[in-house]
Amino acid sequence: MPLLTAMLTAATLGPPALAAPFTLTGTGGRPWSLSSALGRERLLIVRNPSAAYLNTVRAQDTALQVRDLRVVALLPPDDARLNGPRTLMLTLLADPGGRIGAQYGPATLIGKDSGVKARYPAPPALNTVGALIDTMPMRQQERQQRGR
């Protein structure tokens, strides 16, 4: 049922909206820009996810790599989770005042084409997002080319 809900949400978005660009500070004070990932990766932007959700993301890093899916967690600037363990496909960013998170809502999936593919009322289960991605034509083409 969660996949159906995500697909219906994606279907009701109408013509694909493009992701609003932003640059925020990540771990170690380094800037991270949305435009640096567009075209190369799919992005799941989540606003203030729980520590348990971040641990789930870390545990599924290999599955995220297979789908070129980066999870971008937007957190309050002084949040201890910003200094949590790093993985290849998890980006932790400080979002002062929650201004970027407010634009993207609780969770938003952005495709490699910069289009908003789905919006979620809460951080979604990664298997739900993965199932939605697997239905996308670009992902199906990647699976044929890569064999995975």
DSSP file (Angstrom, degrees, kcal/mol; ACC not computed):
  #  RESIDUE AA STRUCTURE BP1 BP2  ACC     N-H-->O    O-->H-N    N-H-->O    O-->H-N    TCO  KAPPA ALPHA  PHI   PSI    X-CA   Y-CA   Z-CA
    1    1 A M     >        0   0    0      0, 0.0     4,-2.5     0, 0.0     5,-0.2   0.000 360.0 360.0 360.0 -38.3    0.0    0.0    0.0
    2    2 A P  H  >  +     0   0    0      0, 0.0     4,-2.5     0, 0.0     5,-0.2   0.890 360.0  51.4 -60.2 -36.1    2.8    2.5    0.7
    3    3 A L  H  > S+     0   0    0      2,-0.2     4,-2.7     1,-0.2     5,-0.2   0.926 109.5  49.4 -64.8 -42.7    4.1    2.1   -2.9
    4    4 A L  H  > S+     0   0    0      2,-0.2     4,-2.7     1,-0.2     5,-0.2   0.918 111.1  49.9 -61.0 -43.6    0.6    2.7   -4.2
    5    5 A T  H  X S+     0   0    0     -4,-2.5     4,-2.6     1,-0.2    -1,-0.2   0.921 112.0  48.0 -60.6 -44.4    0.3    5.9   -2.1
    6    6 A A  H  X S+     0   0    0     -4,-2.5     4,-2.6     2,-0.2    -2,-0.2   0.900 112.5  48.6 -64.0 -40.6    3.7    7.1   -3.3
    7    7 A M  H  X S+     0   0    0     -4,-2.7     4,-2.5     2,-0.2    -2,-0.2   0.905 112.4  48.0 -67.7 -39.7    2.8    6.4   -6.9
    8    8 A L  H  X S+     0   0    0     -4,-2.7     4,-2.0     2,-0.2    -2,-0.2   0.896 111.4  50.9 -66.2 -38.8   -0.6    8.2   -6.5
    9    9 A T  H  < S+     0   0    0     -4,-2.6     4,-0.5    -5,-0.2    -2,-0.2   0.936 112.0  46.9 -61.4 -45.4    1.2   11.1   -4.8
   10   10 A A  H >< S+     0   0    0     -4,-2.6     3,-0.9     1,-0.2     4,-0.3   0.894 111.5  51.8 -62.9 -39.5    3.7   11.3   -7.7
   11   11 A A  H >< S+     0   0    0     -4,-2.5     3,-0.9     1,-0.2    -1,-0.2   0.837 106.6  53.1 -67.7 -32.5    0.8   11.1  -10.3
   12   12 A T  T 3< S+     0   0    0     -4,-2.0    -1,-0.2     1,-0.2    -2,-0.2   0.510  85.8  83.9 -83.6  -2.3   -1.1   13.9   -8.7
   13   13 A L  T <  S-     0   0    0     -3,-0.9    -1,-0.2    -4,-0.5    -2,-0.2   0.711  83.5-155.2 -69.8 -17.6    1.9   16.3   -8.8
   14   14 A G    <   +     0   0    0     -3,-0.9    -1,-0.2    -4,-0.3     3,-0.1  -0.472  59.0  12.5  76.0-151.7    1.0   17.1  -12.4
   15   15 A P  S    S-     0   0    0      0, 0.0     2,-0.1     0, 0.0    -4,-0.0  -0.300 104.4 -87.3 -58.0 142.4    3.8   18.3  -14.7
   16   16 A P        -     0   0    0      0, 0.0     2,-0.3     0, 0.0   101,-0.1  -0.284  40.9-144.5 -59.3 124.7    7.1   17.7  -13.1
   17   17 A A        -     0   0    0     99,-0.4    99,-3.3    -3,-0.1     2,-0.3  -0.631  19.5-121.5 -81.4 147.1    8.2   20.5  -10.9
   18   18 A L  B     -A  115   0A   0     -2,-0.3    97,-0.2    97,-0.2     2,-0.2  -0.692  28.4-103.0 -92.0 146.3   11.9   21.2  -10.8
   19   19 A A        -     0   0    0     95,-2.7    -1,-0.1    -2,-0.3    85,-0.0  -0.437  33.8-119.9 -67.0 134.4   13.9   21.1   -7.6
   20   20 A A        -     0   0    0     -2,-0.2    -1,-0.1     1,-0.1    14,-0.1  -0.640  33.9-119.0 -75.2 126.1   14.7   24.6   -6.2
   21   21 A P        +     0   0    0      0, 0.0     2,-0.3     0, 0.0    -1,-0.1  -0.290  40.9 166.0 -67.9 150.5   18.5   24.9   -6.0
   22   22 A F        -     0   0    0      2,-0.0    12,-2.7    78,-0.0     2,-0.4  -0.984  26.8-150.8-156.9 159.1   20.2   25.5   -2.6
   23   23 A T  E     +B   33   0B   0     -2,-0.3     2,-0.3    10,-0.2    10,-0.2  -0.995  24.4 168.5-133.2 128.4   23.6   25.4   -1.0
   24   24 A L  E     -B   32   0B   0      8,-2.5     8,-3.1    -2,-0.4     2,-0.4  -0.859  38.3 -95.1-133.1 168.1   24.0   24.5    2.7
   25   25 A T  E     -BC  31  94B   0     69,-0.6    69,-2.7    -2,-0.3     2,-0.1  -0.722  41.5-172.7 -89.3 132.3   26.9   23.7    5.1
   26   26 A G  E >   - C   0  93B   0      4,-3.9     3,-1.6    -2,-0.4    67,-0.2  -0.215  43.0 -37.2-105.2-161.8   27.6   20.1    5.7
   27   27 A T  G >  S+     0   0    0     65,-0.6     3,-1.1     1,-0.3    -1,-0.3  -0.284 128.3  20.5 -61.3 142.8   29.9   18.2    8.0
   28   28 A G  G 3  S-     0   0    0      1,-0.2    -1,-0.3    -3,-0.1    55,-0.0   0.625 127.9 -77.0  73.1  12.1   33.2   19.8    8.6
   29   29 A G  G <  S+     0   0    0     -3,-1.6    -1,-0.2     1,-0.3    -2,-0.2   0.593  89.1 146.9  75.8   9.6   31.8   23.2    7.5
   30   30 A R    <   -     0   0    0     -3,-1.1    -4,-3.9    -4,-0.1    -1,-0.3  -0.608  49.1-119.8 -81.6 137.7   32.0   22.3    3.8
   31   31 A P  E     -B   25   0B   0      0, 0.0     2,-0.4     0, 0.0    -6,-0.2  -0.482  25.0-163.8 -73.5 146.6   29.3   23.7    1.5
   32   32 A W  E     -B   24   0B   0     -8,-3.1    -8,-2.5    -2,-0.1     2,-0.4  -1.000   3.3-160.1-131.9 131.6   27.1   21.2   -0.4
   33   33 A S  E >   -B   23   0B   0     -2,-0.4     3,-1.2   -10,-0.2     4,-0.5  -0.915  21.9-139.8-116.8 136.8   25.0   22.3   -3.4
   34   34 A L  G >> S+     0   0    0    -12,-2.7     3,-1.7    -2,-0.4     4,-1.5   0.890 104.8  61.4 -56.0 -40.4   22.0   20.6   -4.8
   35   35 A S  G 34 S+     0   0    0    -13,-0.4    -1,-0.3     1,-0.3   -12,-0.1   0.741  92.1  66.4 -63.0 -21.9   23.2   21.3   -8.3
   36   36 A S  G <4 S+     0   0    0     -3,-1.2    -1,-0.3     1,-0.2    -2,-0.2   0.744 109.9  35.8 -70.5 -21.4   26.4   19.3   -7.6
   37   37 A A  T X> S+     0   0    0     -3,-1.7     4,-2.3    -4,-0.5     3,-1.9   0.705  89.9 106.3-103.3 -25.3   24.3   16.1   -7.4
   38   38 A L  T 3< S+     0   0    0     -4,-1.5    74,-0.1     1,-0.3    75,-0.1  -0.292  86.3  21.0 -61.2 138.8   21.6   16.7  -10.1
   39   39 A G  T 34 S+     0   0    0     73,-0.6    -1,-0.3     2,-0.4    73,-0.1   0.082 125.8  55.0  91.3 -23.6   22.1   14.7  -13.2
   40   40 A R  T <4 S+     0   0    0     -3,-1.9     2,-0.3     1,-0.3    -2,-0.2   0.724 111.5  22.6-107.6 -33.0   24.3   12.1  -11.4
   41   41 A E     <  -     0   0    0     -4,-2.3    -2,-0.4    70,-0.1     2,-0.3  -0.927  66.8-121.5-137.1 155.4   22.1   11.0   -8.5
   42   42 A R  E     -d   69   0B   0     26,-3.8    28,-3.1    -2,-0.3     2,-0.4  -0.730  36.5-146.5 -87.2 150.0   18.5   10.8   -7.3
   43   43 A L  E     -dE  70 110B   0     67,-2.6    67,-3.3    -2,-0.3     2,-0.6  -0.972  19.3-165.8-127.2 133.0   17.9   12.7   -4.1
   44   44 A L  E     -dE  71 109B   0     26,-2.7    28,-2.5    -2,-0.4     2,-0.6  -0.946  18.0-162.2-111.1 106.7   15.6   12.0   -1.2
   45   45 A I  E     -dE  72 108B   0     63,-2.8    63,-2.1    -2,-0.6     2,-0.4  -0.807  10.0-175.0 -93.6 121.3   15.5   15.2    0.8
   46   46 A V  E     -dE  73 107B   0     26,-2.7    28,-2.9    -2,-0.6     2,-0.6  -0.963  18.7-136.7-122.3 133.7   14.2   14.6    4.4
   47   47 A R  E    S-d   74   0B   0     59,-2.4    28,-0.2    -2,-0.4    26,-0.1  -0.784  76.6 -25.9 -92.7 120.7   13.6   17.4    6.9
   48   48 A N  S    S-     0   0    0     26,-3.3    -1,-0.2    -2,-0.6    27,-0.1   0.874  80.0-168.0  48.9  54.8   14.7   16.6   10.5
   49   49 A P        -     0   0    0      0, 0.0    -1,-0.1     0, 0.0    -3,-0.0  -0.326  25.4 -99.6 -70.2 156.6   14.6   12.8   10.3
   50   50 A S     >  -     0   0    0      1,-0.1     4,-2.1    73,-0.0     5,-0.2  -0.243  27.8-111.6 -69.7 162.4   14.9   10.8   13.6
   51   51 A A  H  > S+     0   0    0      1,-0.2     4,-2.2     2,-0.2     5,-0.2   0.875 120.5  55.5 -61.4 -37.5   18.2    9.3   14.6
   52   52 A A  H  > S+     0   0    0      2,-0.2     4,-2.0     1,-0.2    -1,-0.2   0.899 106.1  50.3 -63.0 -40.8   16.6    5.8   14.0
   53   53 A Y  H  > S+     0   0    0      1,-0.2     4,-2.3     2,-0.2    -2,-0.2   0.925 109.8  50.5 -63.2 -44.1   15.8    6.8   10.4
   54   54 A L  H  X S+     0   0    0     -4,-2.1     4,-2.4     1,-0.2    -1,-0.2   0.881 108.8  52.2 -62.0 -38.0   19.4    8.0    9.8
   55   55 A N  H  X S+     0   0    0     -4,-2.2     4,-2.1     2,-0.2    -1,-0.2   0.882 108.2  51.3 -65.2 -37.4   20.6    4.7   11.2
   56   56 A T  H  X S+     0   0    0     -4,-2.0     4,-1.2     2,-0.2    -2,-0.2   0.912 109.4  50.4 -63.6 -42.6   18.3    2.8    8.8
   57   57 A V  H >< S+     0   0    0     -4,-2.3     3,-0.7     1,-0.2    -2,-0.2   0.933 110.2  49.9 -60.2 -46.6   19.7    4.9    5.9
   58   58 A R  H >< S+     0   0    0     -4,-2.4     3,-1.3     1,-0.2    -1,-0.2   0.897 108.6  52.6 -59.7 -40.8   23.3    4.1    7.0
   59   59 A A  H 3< S+     0   0    0     -4,-2.1     3,-0.3     1,-0.3    -1,-0.2   0.739 111.3  47.0 -68.5 -22.7   22.5    0.4    7.1
   60   60 A Q  T <X S+     0   0    0     -4,-1.2     4,-2.0    -3,-0.7    -1,-0.3   0.071  72.7 122.2-106.7  23.6   21.1    0.4    3.6
   61   61 A D  H <> S+     0   0    0     -3,-1.3     4,-2.3     1,-0.2    -1,-0.2   0.865  72.4  53.1 -56.3 -41.1   23.9    2.4    2.0
   62   62 A T  H  > S+     0   0    0     -3,-0.3     4,-2.0     1,-0.2    -1,-0.2   0.922 108.8  48.8 -63.1 -43.8   24.7   -0.4   -0.6
   63   63 A A  H  > S+     0   0    0      1,-0.2     4,-1.3    -3,-0.2    -1,-0.2   0.864 110.8  52.0 -63.3 -35.3   21.1   -0.5   -1.8
   64   64 A L  H  <>S+     0   0    0     -4,-2.0     5,-2.9     1,-0.2     4,-0.3   0.899 107.4  52.1 -66.8 -40.4   21.2    3.3   -2.1
   65   65 A Q  H ><5S+     0   0    0     -4,-2.3     3,-1.3     1,-0.2    -2,-0.2   0.901 104.6  56.1 -62.0 -41.3   24.3    3.1   -4.2
   66   66 A V  H 3<5S+     0   0    0     -4,-2.0    -1,-0.2     1,-0.3    -2,-0.2   0.868 114.7  38.8 -59.4 -37.1   22.8    0.6   -6.6
   67   67 A R  T 3<5S-     0   0    0     -4,-1.3    -1,-0.3    -3,-0.1   -25,-0.2   0.324 109.1-121.4 -95.3   6.9   19.9    3.1   -7.2
   68   68 A D  T < 5 +     0   0    0     -3,-1.3   -26,-3.8    -4,-0.3     2,-0.6   0.907  60.1 155.9  52.3  43.4   22.1    6.2   -7.2
   69   69 A L  E   < -d   42   0B   0     -5,-2.9     2,-0.5   -28,-0.2   -26,-0.2  -0.899  26.5-168.6-109.5 113.3   20.0    7.5   -4.4
   70   70 A R  E     -d   43   0B   0    -28,-3.1   -26,-2.7    -2,-0.6     2,-0.6  -0.859  12.8-146.0 -98.3 130.8   21.5   10.0   -2.0
   71   71 A V  E     -df  44  90B   0     18,-2.9    20,-2.9    -2,-0.5     2,-0.7  -0.879  11.8-163.1 -96.3 121.9   19.6   10.8    1.2
   72   72 A V  E     -df  45  91B   0    -28,-2.5   -26,-2.7    -2,-0.6     2,-0.6  -0.924   4.3-160.4-108.9 111.1   20.0   14.5    2.1
   73   73 A A  E     -df  46  92B   0     18,-2.9    20,-2.9    -2,-0.7     2,-0.6  -0.829   3.8-153.9 -97.0 121.5   19.0   15.1    5.8
   74   74 A L  E     +df  47  93B   0    -28,-2.9   -26,-3.3    -2,-0.6    20,-0.2  -0.854  25.3 173.1 -96.4 118.5   18.3   18.7    6.7
   75   75 A L  E     - f   0  94B   0     18,-3.0    20,-3.4    -2,-0.6    23,-0.1  -0.834  39.6 -87.2-126.1 158.1   18.9   19.3   10.4
   76   76 A P    >   -     0   0    0      0, 0.0     3,-1.9     0, 0.0     6,-0.2  -0.361  48.9-110.0 -60.6 147.6   19.0   22.2   12.8
   77   77 A P  T 3  S+     0   0    0      0, 0.0    17,-0.1     0, 0.0    -2,-0.0   0.792 114.0  39.9 -54.5 -37.1   22.5   23.9   12.9
   78   78 A D  T 3  S+     0   0    0      3,-0.0     2,-0.2     4,-0.0    16,-0.0   0.196  83.7 134.4 -99.6  17.8   23.5   22.8   16.4
   79   79 A D    X   -     0   0    0     -3,-1.9     3,-1.6     1,-0.1     4,-0.2  -0.481  55.7-140.5 -72.6 132.3   22.1   19.3   16.1
   80   80 A A  G >  S+     0   0    0      1,-0.3     3,-1.8    -2,-0.2    -1,-0.1   0.758  97.2  73.1 -62.4 -25.6   24.4   16.5   17.4
   81   81 A R  G >  S+     0   0    0      1,-0.3     3,-1.7     2,-0.2    -1,-0.3   0.729  80.2  73.4 -64.3 -20.0   23.2   14.3   14.5
   82   82 A L  G <  S+     0   0    0     -3,-1.6    -1,-0.3     1,-0.3    -2,-0.2   0.765  98.4  47.9 -62.7 -23.6   25.3   16.5   12.1
   83   83 A N  G <  S+     0   0    0     -3,-1.8    -1,-0.3    -4,-0.2    -2,-0.2   0.187  89.8 121.2-101.6  15.5   28.4   14.8   13.6
   84   84 A G  S <  S-     0   0    0     -3,-1.7     8,-0.1     1,-0.2    -3,-0.0  -0.102  76.7 -59.4 -72.6 174.9   27.0   11.3   13.3
   85   85 A P        -     0   0    0      0, 0.0     2,-0.3     0, 0.0    -1,-0.2  -0.211  56.9-132.6 -56.6 143.6   28.7    8.4   11.3
   86   86 A R        -     0   0    0     -3,-0.1     2,-0.3     5,-0.0     5,-0.1  -0.733  23.5-179.4-100.1 147.3   29.1    9.1    7.6
   87   87 A T  B >   -G   90   0B   0      3,-0.5     3,-1.0    -2,-0.3   -29,-0.1  -0.909  41.3-104.5-134.9 167.2   28.3    6.8    4.7
   88   88 A L  T 3  S+     0   0    0     -2,-0.3    -1,-0.1     1,-0.2   -30,-0.0   0.870 116.5  37.4 -60.3 -40.0   28.7    7.3    1.0
   89   89 A M  T 3  S+     0   0    0    -32,-0.1   -18,-2.9   -31,-0.1     2,-0.5   0.201  99.0  85.6-105.3  15.9   25.0    8.0    0.2
   90   90 A L  E <   -Gf  87  71B   0     -3,-1.0    -3,-0.5   -20,-0.2     2,-0.5  -0.975  52.4-172.9-119.1 124.1   24.0   10.1    3.3
   91   91 A T  E     - f   0  72B   0    -20,-2.9   -18,-2.9    -2,-0.5     2,-0.5  -0.972   7.7-159.0-116.9 123.9   24.6   13.8    3.4
   92   92 A L  E     - f   0  73B   0     -2,-0.5   -65,-0.6   -20,-0.2     2,-0.4  -0.906  16.9-178.7-104.8 122.7   23.9   15.7    6.6
   93   93 A L  E     -Cf  26  74B   0    -20,-2.9   -18,-3.0    -2,-0.5     2,-0.5  -0.945  28.6-125.3-127.1 143.0   23.3   19.4    6.2
   94   94 A A  E     -Cf  25  75B   0    -69,-2.7   -69,-0.6    -2,-0.4   -20,-0.1  -0.741  22.0-166.1 -82.6 127.9   22.6   22.3    8.6
   95   95 A D    >   -     0   0    0    -20,-3.4     3,-2.3    -2,-0.5     6,-0.1  -0.785  13.2-147.5-117.5  84.7   19.4   24.1    7.6
   96   96 A P  G >  S-     0   0    0      0, 0.0     3,-1.2     0, 0.0     4,-0.2  -0.289  82.5  -3.0 -57.7 126.6   19.4   27.4    9.6
   97   97 A G  G 3  S-     0   0    0      1,-0.2     0, 0.0     2,-0.1     0, 0.0   0.473 109.5 -94.6  72.2   0.6   15.8   28.4   10.4
   98   98 A G  G <> S+     0   0    0     -3,-2.3     4,-2.1   -23,-0.1    -1,-0.2   0.720  81.9 142.7  66.4  21.0   14.5   25.4    8.5
   99   99 A R  H <> S+     0   0    0     -3,-1.2     4,-0.9     2,-0.2    -2,-0.1   0.876  71.5  41.1 -66.6 -38.5   14.1   27.5    5.3
  100  100 A I  H >> S+     0   0    0     -4,-0.2     4,-1.7     2,-0.2     3,-0.6   0.923 113.5  53.6 -74.2 -43.3   15.1   24.8    2.8
  101  101 A G  H 3> S+     0   0    0      1,-0.2     4,-1.8     2,-0.2    -2,-0.2   0.861 104.0  57.0 -56.9 -36.5   13.2   22.1    4.7
  102  102 A A  H 3< S+     0   0    0     -4,-2.1    -1,-0.2     1,-0.2    -2,-0.2   0.855 106.2  50.2 -64.1 -34.5   10.1   24.3    4.5
  103  103 A Q  H << S+     0   0    0     -4,-0.9    -1,-0.2    -3,-0.6    -2,-0.2   0.868 118.6  36.9 -69.9 -36.6   10.4   24.4    0.7
  104  104 A Y  H  < S-     0   0    0     -4,-1.7     3,-0.3     1,-0.2    -2,-0.2   0.588  99.8-144.7 -96.2 -11.3   10.8   20.6    0.4
  105  105 A G     <  -     0   0    0     -4,-1.8   -58,-0.2    -5,-0.2    -1,-0.2  -0.231  53.5 -37.6  76.2-170.5    8.4   19.5    3.1
  106  106 A P  S    S-     0   0    0      0, 0.0   -59,-2.4     0, 0.0     2,-0.3   0.873 128.7  -8.7 -58.7 -38.9    8.9   16.4    5.3
  107  107 A A  E     -EH  46 120B   0     13,-0.9    13,-3.0    -3,-0.3     2,-0.4  -0.936  62.6-176.6-162.2 137.8   10.4   14.4    2.4
  108  108 A T  E     -EH  45 119B   0    -63,-2.1   -63,-2.8    -2,-0.3     2,-0.5  -0.999  16.7-145.1-139.8 133.4   10.8   14.9   -1.4
  109  109 A L  E     -EH  44 118B   0      9,-2.9     8,-2.9    -2,-0.4     9,-1.3  -0.878  17.5-168.1 -99.2 126.5   12.2   12.6   -4.0
  110  110 A I  E     -EH  43 116B   0    -67,-3.3   -67,-2.6    -2,-0.5     6,-0.2  -0.957  12.1-138.9-117.0 130.7   14.0   14.3   -6.9
  111  111 A G    >   -     0   0    0      4,-2.9     3,-2.0    -2,-0.4   -72,-0.2  -0.274  30.8-100.5 -81.8 170.8   15.0   12.5  -10.0
  112  112 A K  T 3  S+     0   0    0      1,-0.3   -73,-0.6   -74,-0.1   -71,-0.1   0.741 123.0  63.1 -61.2 -22.7   18.2   12.7  -12.0
  113  113 A D  T 3  S-     0   0    0      2,-0.1    -1,-0.3   -75,-0.1     3,-0.1   0.327 119.2-110.8 -85.1   8.2   16.4   15.0  -14.4
  114  114 A S  S <  S+     0   0    0     -3,-2.0   -95,-2.7     1,-0.3     2,-0.2   0.436  75.9 134.6  76.5   2.1   15.9   17.5  -11.5
  115  115 A G  B     -A   18   0A   0    -97,-0.2    -4,-2.9     1,-0.1     2,-0.6  -0.579  63.9-115.5 -84.6 145.1   12.1   16.8  -11.5
  116  116 A V  E     +H  110   0B   0    -99,-3.3   -99,-0.4    -2,-0.2    -6,-0.2  -0.695  34.1 179.1 -76.6 118.8   10.2   16.3   -8.3
  117  117 A K  E     -     0   0B   0     -8,-2.9     2,-0.3    -2,-0.6    -7,-0.2   0.771  60.3  -5.0 -95.0 -30.9    9.0   12.6   -8.5
  118  118 A A  E     -H  109   0B   0     -9,-1.3    -9,-2.9  -108,-0.1     2,-0.4  -0.980  51.7-149.4-161.9 150.5    7.2   12.3   -5.1
  119  119 A R  E     -H  108   0B   0     -2,-0.3   -11,-0.2   -11,-0.2   -14,-0.1  -0.976  18.6-159.1-122.1 140.7    6.4   14.2   -1.9
  120  120 A Y  E     -H  107   0B   0    -13,-3.0   -13,-0.9    -2,-0.4    -2,-0.0  -0.918  22.9-137.9-122.6 145.7    5.9   12.3    1.3
  121  121 A P  S    S+     0   0    0      0, 0.0    -1,-0.1     0, 0.0   -16,-0.0   0.590  93.8   7.8 -76.8  -9.5    4.1   13.4    4.5
  122  122 A A  S    S-     0   0    0    -15,-0.1   -15,-0.1   -17,-0.0     0, 0.0  -0.956 108.4 -63.7-157.9 163.0    6.9   11.9    6.6
  123  123 A P        -     0   0    0      0, 0.0   -16,-0.1     0, 0.0     2,-0.1  -0.388  65.8-133.5 -55.1 121.8   10.3   10.3    5.9
  124  124 A P        -     0   0    0      0, 0.0     2,-0.2     0, 0.0    -4,-0.0  -0.347  19.2 -93.0 -81.9 158.5    9.4    7.3    3.8
  125  125 A A    >>  -     0   0    0      1,-0.1     4,-1.8    -2,-0.1     3,-0.6  -0.477  35.0-129.7 -62.7 137.4   10.6    3.7    4.2
  126  126 A L  H 3> S+     0   0    0      1,-0.3     4,-2.8     2,-0.2     5,-0.2   0.812 107.0  58.3 -66.0 -29.4   13.6    3.3    1.9
  127  127 A N  H 3> S+     0   0    0      2,-0.2     4,-2.1     1,-0.2    -1,-0.3   0.847 104.9  52.0 -68.3 -30.6   12.1    0.1    0.3
  128  128 A T  H <> S+     0   0    0     -3,-0.6     4,-1.9     2,-0.2    -2,-0.2   0.924 112.4  44.5 -66.6 -45.3    9.0    2.2   -0.7
  129  129 A V  H  X S+     0   0    0     -4,-1.8     4,-2.7     1,-0.2    -2,-0.2   0.919 113.0  51.9 -64.7 -43.7   11.2    4.8   -2.4
  130  130 A G  H  X S+     0   0    0     -4,-2.8     4,-2.4     1,-0.2    -2,-0.2   0.895 108.0  51.3 -60.4 -41.2   13.3    2.1   -4.0
  131  131 A A  H  X S+     0   0    0     -4,-2.1     4,-0.6     2,-0.2    -1,-0.2   0.897 111.0  48.3 -64.0 -40.0   10.2    0.4   -5.4
  132  132 A L  H >< S+     0   0    0     -4,-1.9     3,-1.1     1,-0.2     4,-0.4   0.930 111.4  49.9 -64.9 -44.8    9.0    3.7   -6.9
  133  133 A I  H >< S+     0   0    0     -4,-2.7     3,-1.8     1,-0.3     6,-0.3   0.899 103.8  60.0 -59.7 -40.9   12.5    4.3   -8.4
  134  134 A D  H 3< S+     0   0    0     -4,-2.4    -1,-0.3     1,-0.3    -2,-0.2   0.694 100.4  56.3 -64.1 -17.8   12.5    0.8   -9.9
  135  135 A T  T << S+     0   0    0     -3,-1.1    -1,-0.3    -4,-0.6    -2,-0.2   0.585  85.7 103.2 -86.2 -10.1    9.4    1.7  -11.9
  136  136 A M  S <> S-     0   0    0     -3,-1.8     4,-2.2    -4,-0.4     3,-0.3  -0.517  75.8-130.5 -78.7 138.2   11.0    4.7  -13.5
  137  137 A P  H  > S+     0   0    0      0, 0.0     4,-2.2     0, 0.0     5,-0.2   0.867 106.8  53.5 -55.3 -41.0   12.1    4.3  -17.2
  138  138 A M  H  > S+     0   0    0      1,-0.2     4,-2.1     2,-0.2     5,-0.1   0.904 109.9  48.0 -63.4 -39.7   15.6    5.7  -16.5
  139  139 A R  H  > S+     0   0    0     -3,-0.3     4,-2.4    -6,-0.3    -1,-0.2   0.892 109.6  52.6 -67.2 -39.9   16.2    3.2  -13.6
  140  140 A Q  H  X S+     0   0    0     -4,-2.2     4,-1.7     1,-0.2    -2,-0.2   0.894 109.6  49.4 -63.2 -38.7   15.0    0.3  -15.9
  141  141 A Q  H  X S+     0   0    0     -4,-2.2     4,-2.3    -5,-0.2    -2,-0.2   0.905 109.9  51.3 -65.0 -41.8   17.5    1.4  -18.5
  142  142 A E  H  X S+     0   0    0     -4,-2.1     4,-3.2     1,-0.2     5,-0.4   0.899 106.9  53.8 -61.5 -41.1   20.2    1.5  -15.9
  143  143 A R  H  X S+     0   0    0     -4,-2.4     4,-2.1     1,-0.2     5,-0.5   0.892 109.6  47.7 -62.6 -39.4   19.4   -2.0  -14.7
  144  144 A Q  H  < S+     0   0    0     -4,-1.7    -1,-0.2     2,-0.2    -2,-0.2   0.920 116.5  43.3 -66.5 -42.9   19.7   -3.3  -18.3
  145  145 A Q  H  < S+     0   0    0     -4,-2.3    -2,-0.2     1,-0.2    -1,-0.2   0.894 125.2  32.6 -69.8 -40.7   23.0   -1.5  -18.8
  146  146 A R  H  < S-     0   0    0     -4,-3.2    -2,-0.2    -5,-0.2    -3,-0.2   0.676  98.4-128.9 -91.8 -19.8   24.5   -2.4  -15.4
  147  147 A G     <        0   0    0     -4,-2.1    -3,-0.2    -5,-0.4    -4,-0.1   0.748 360.0 360.0  74.4  23.2   22.9   -5.8  -14.9
  148  148 A R              0   0    0     -5,-0.5    -5,-0.2    -6,-0.3    -4,-0.1   0.312 360.0 360.0-149.5 360.0   21.6   -4.8  -11.4
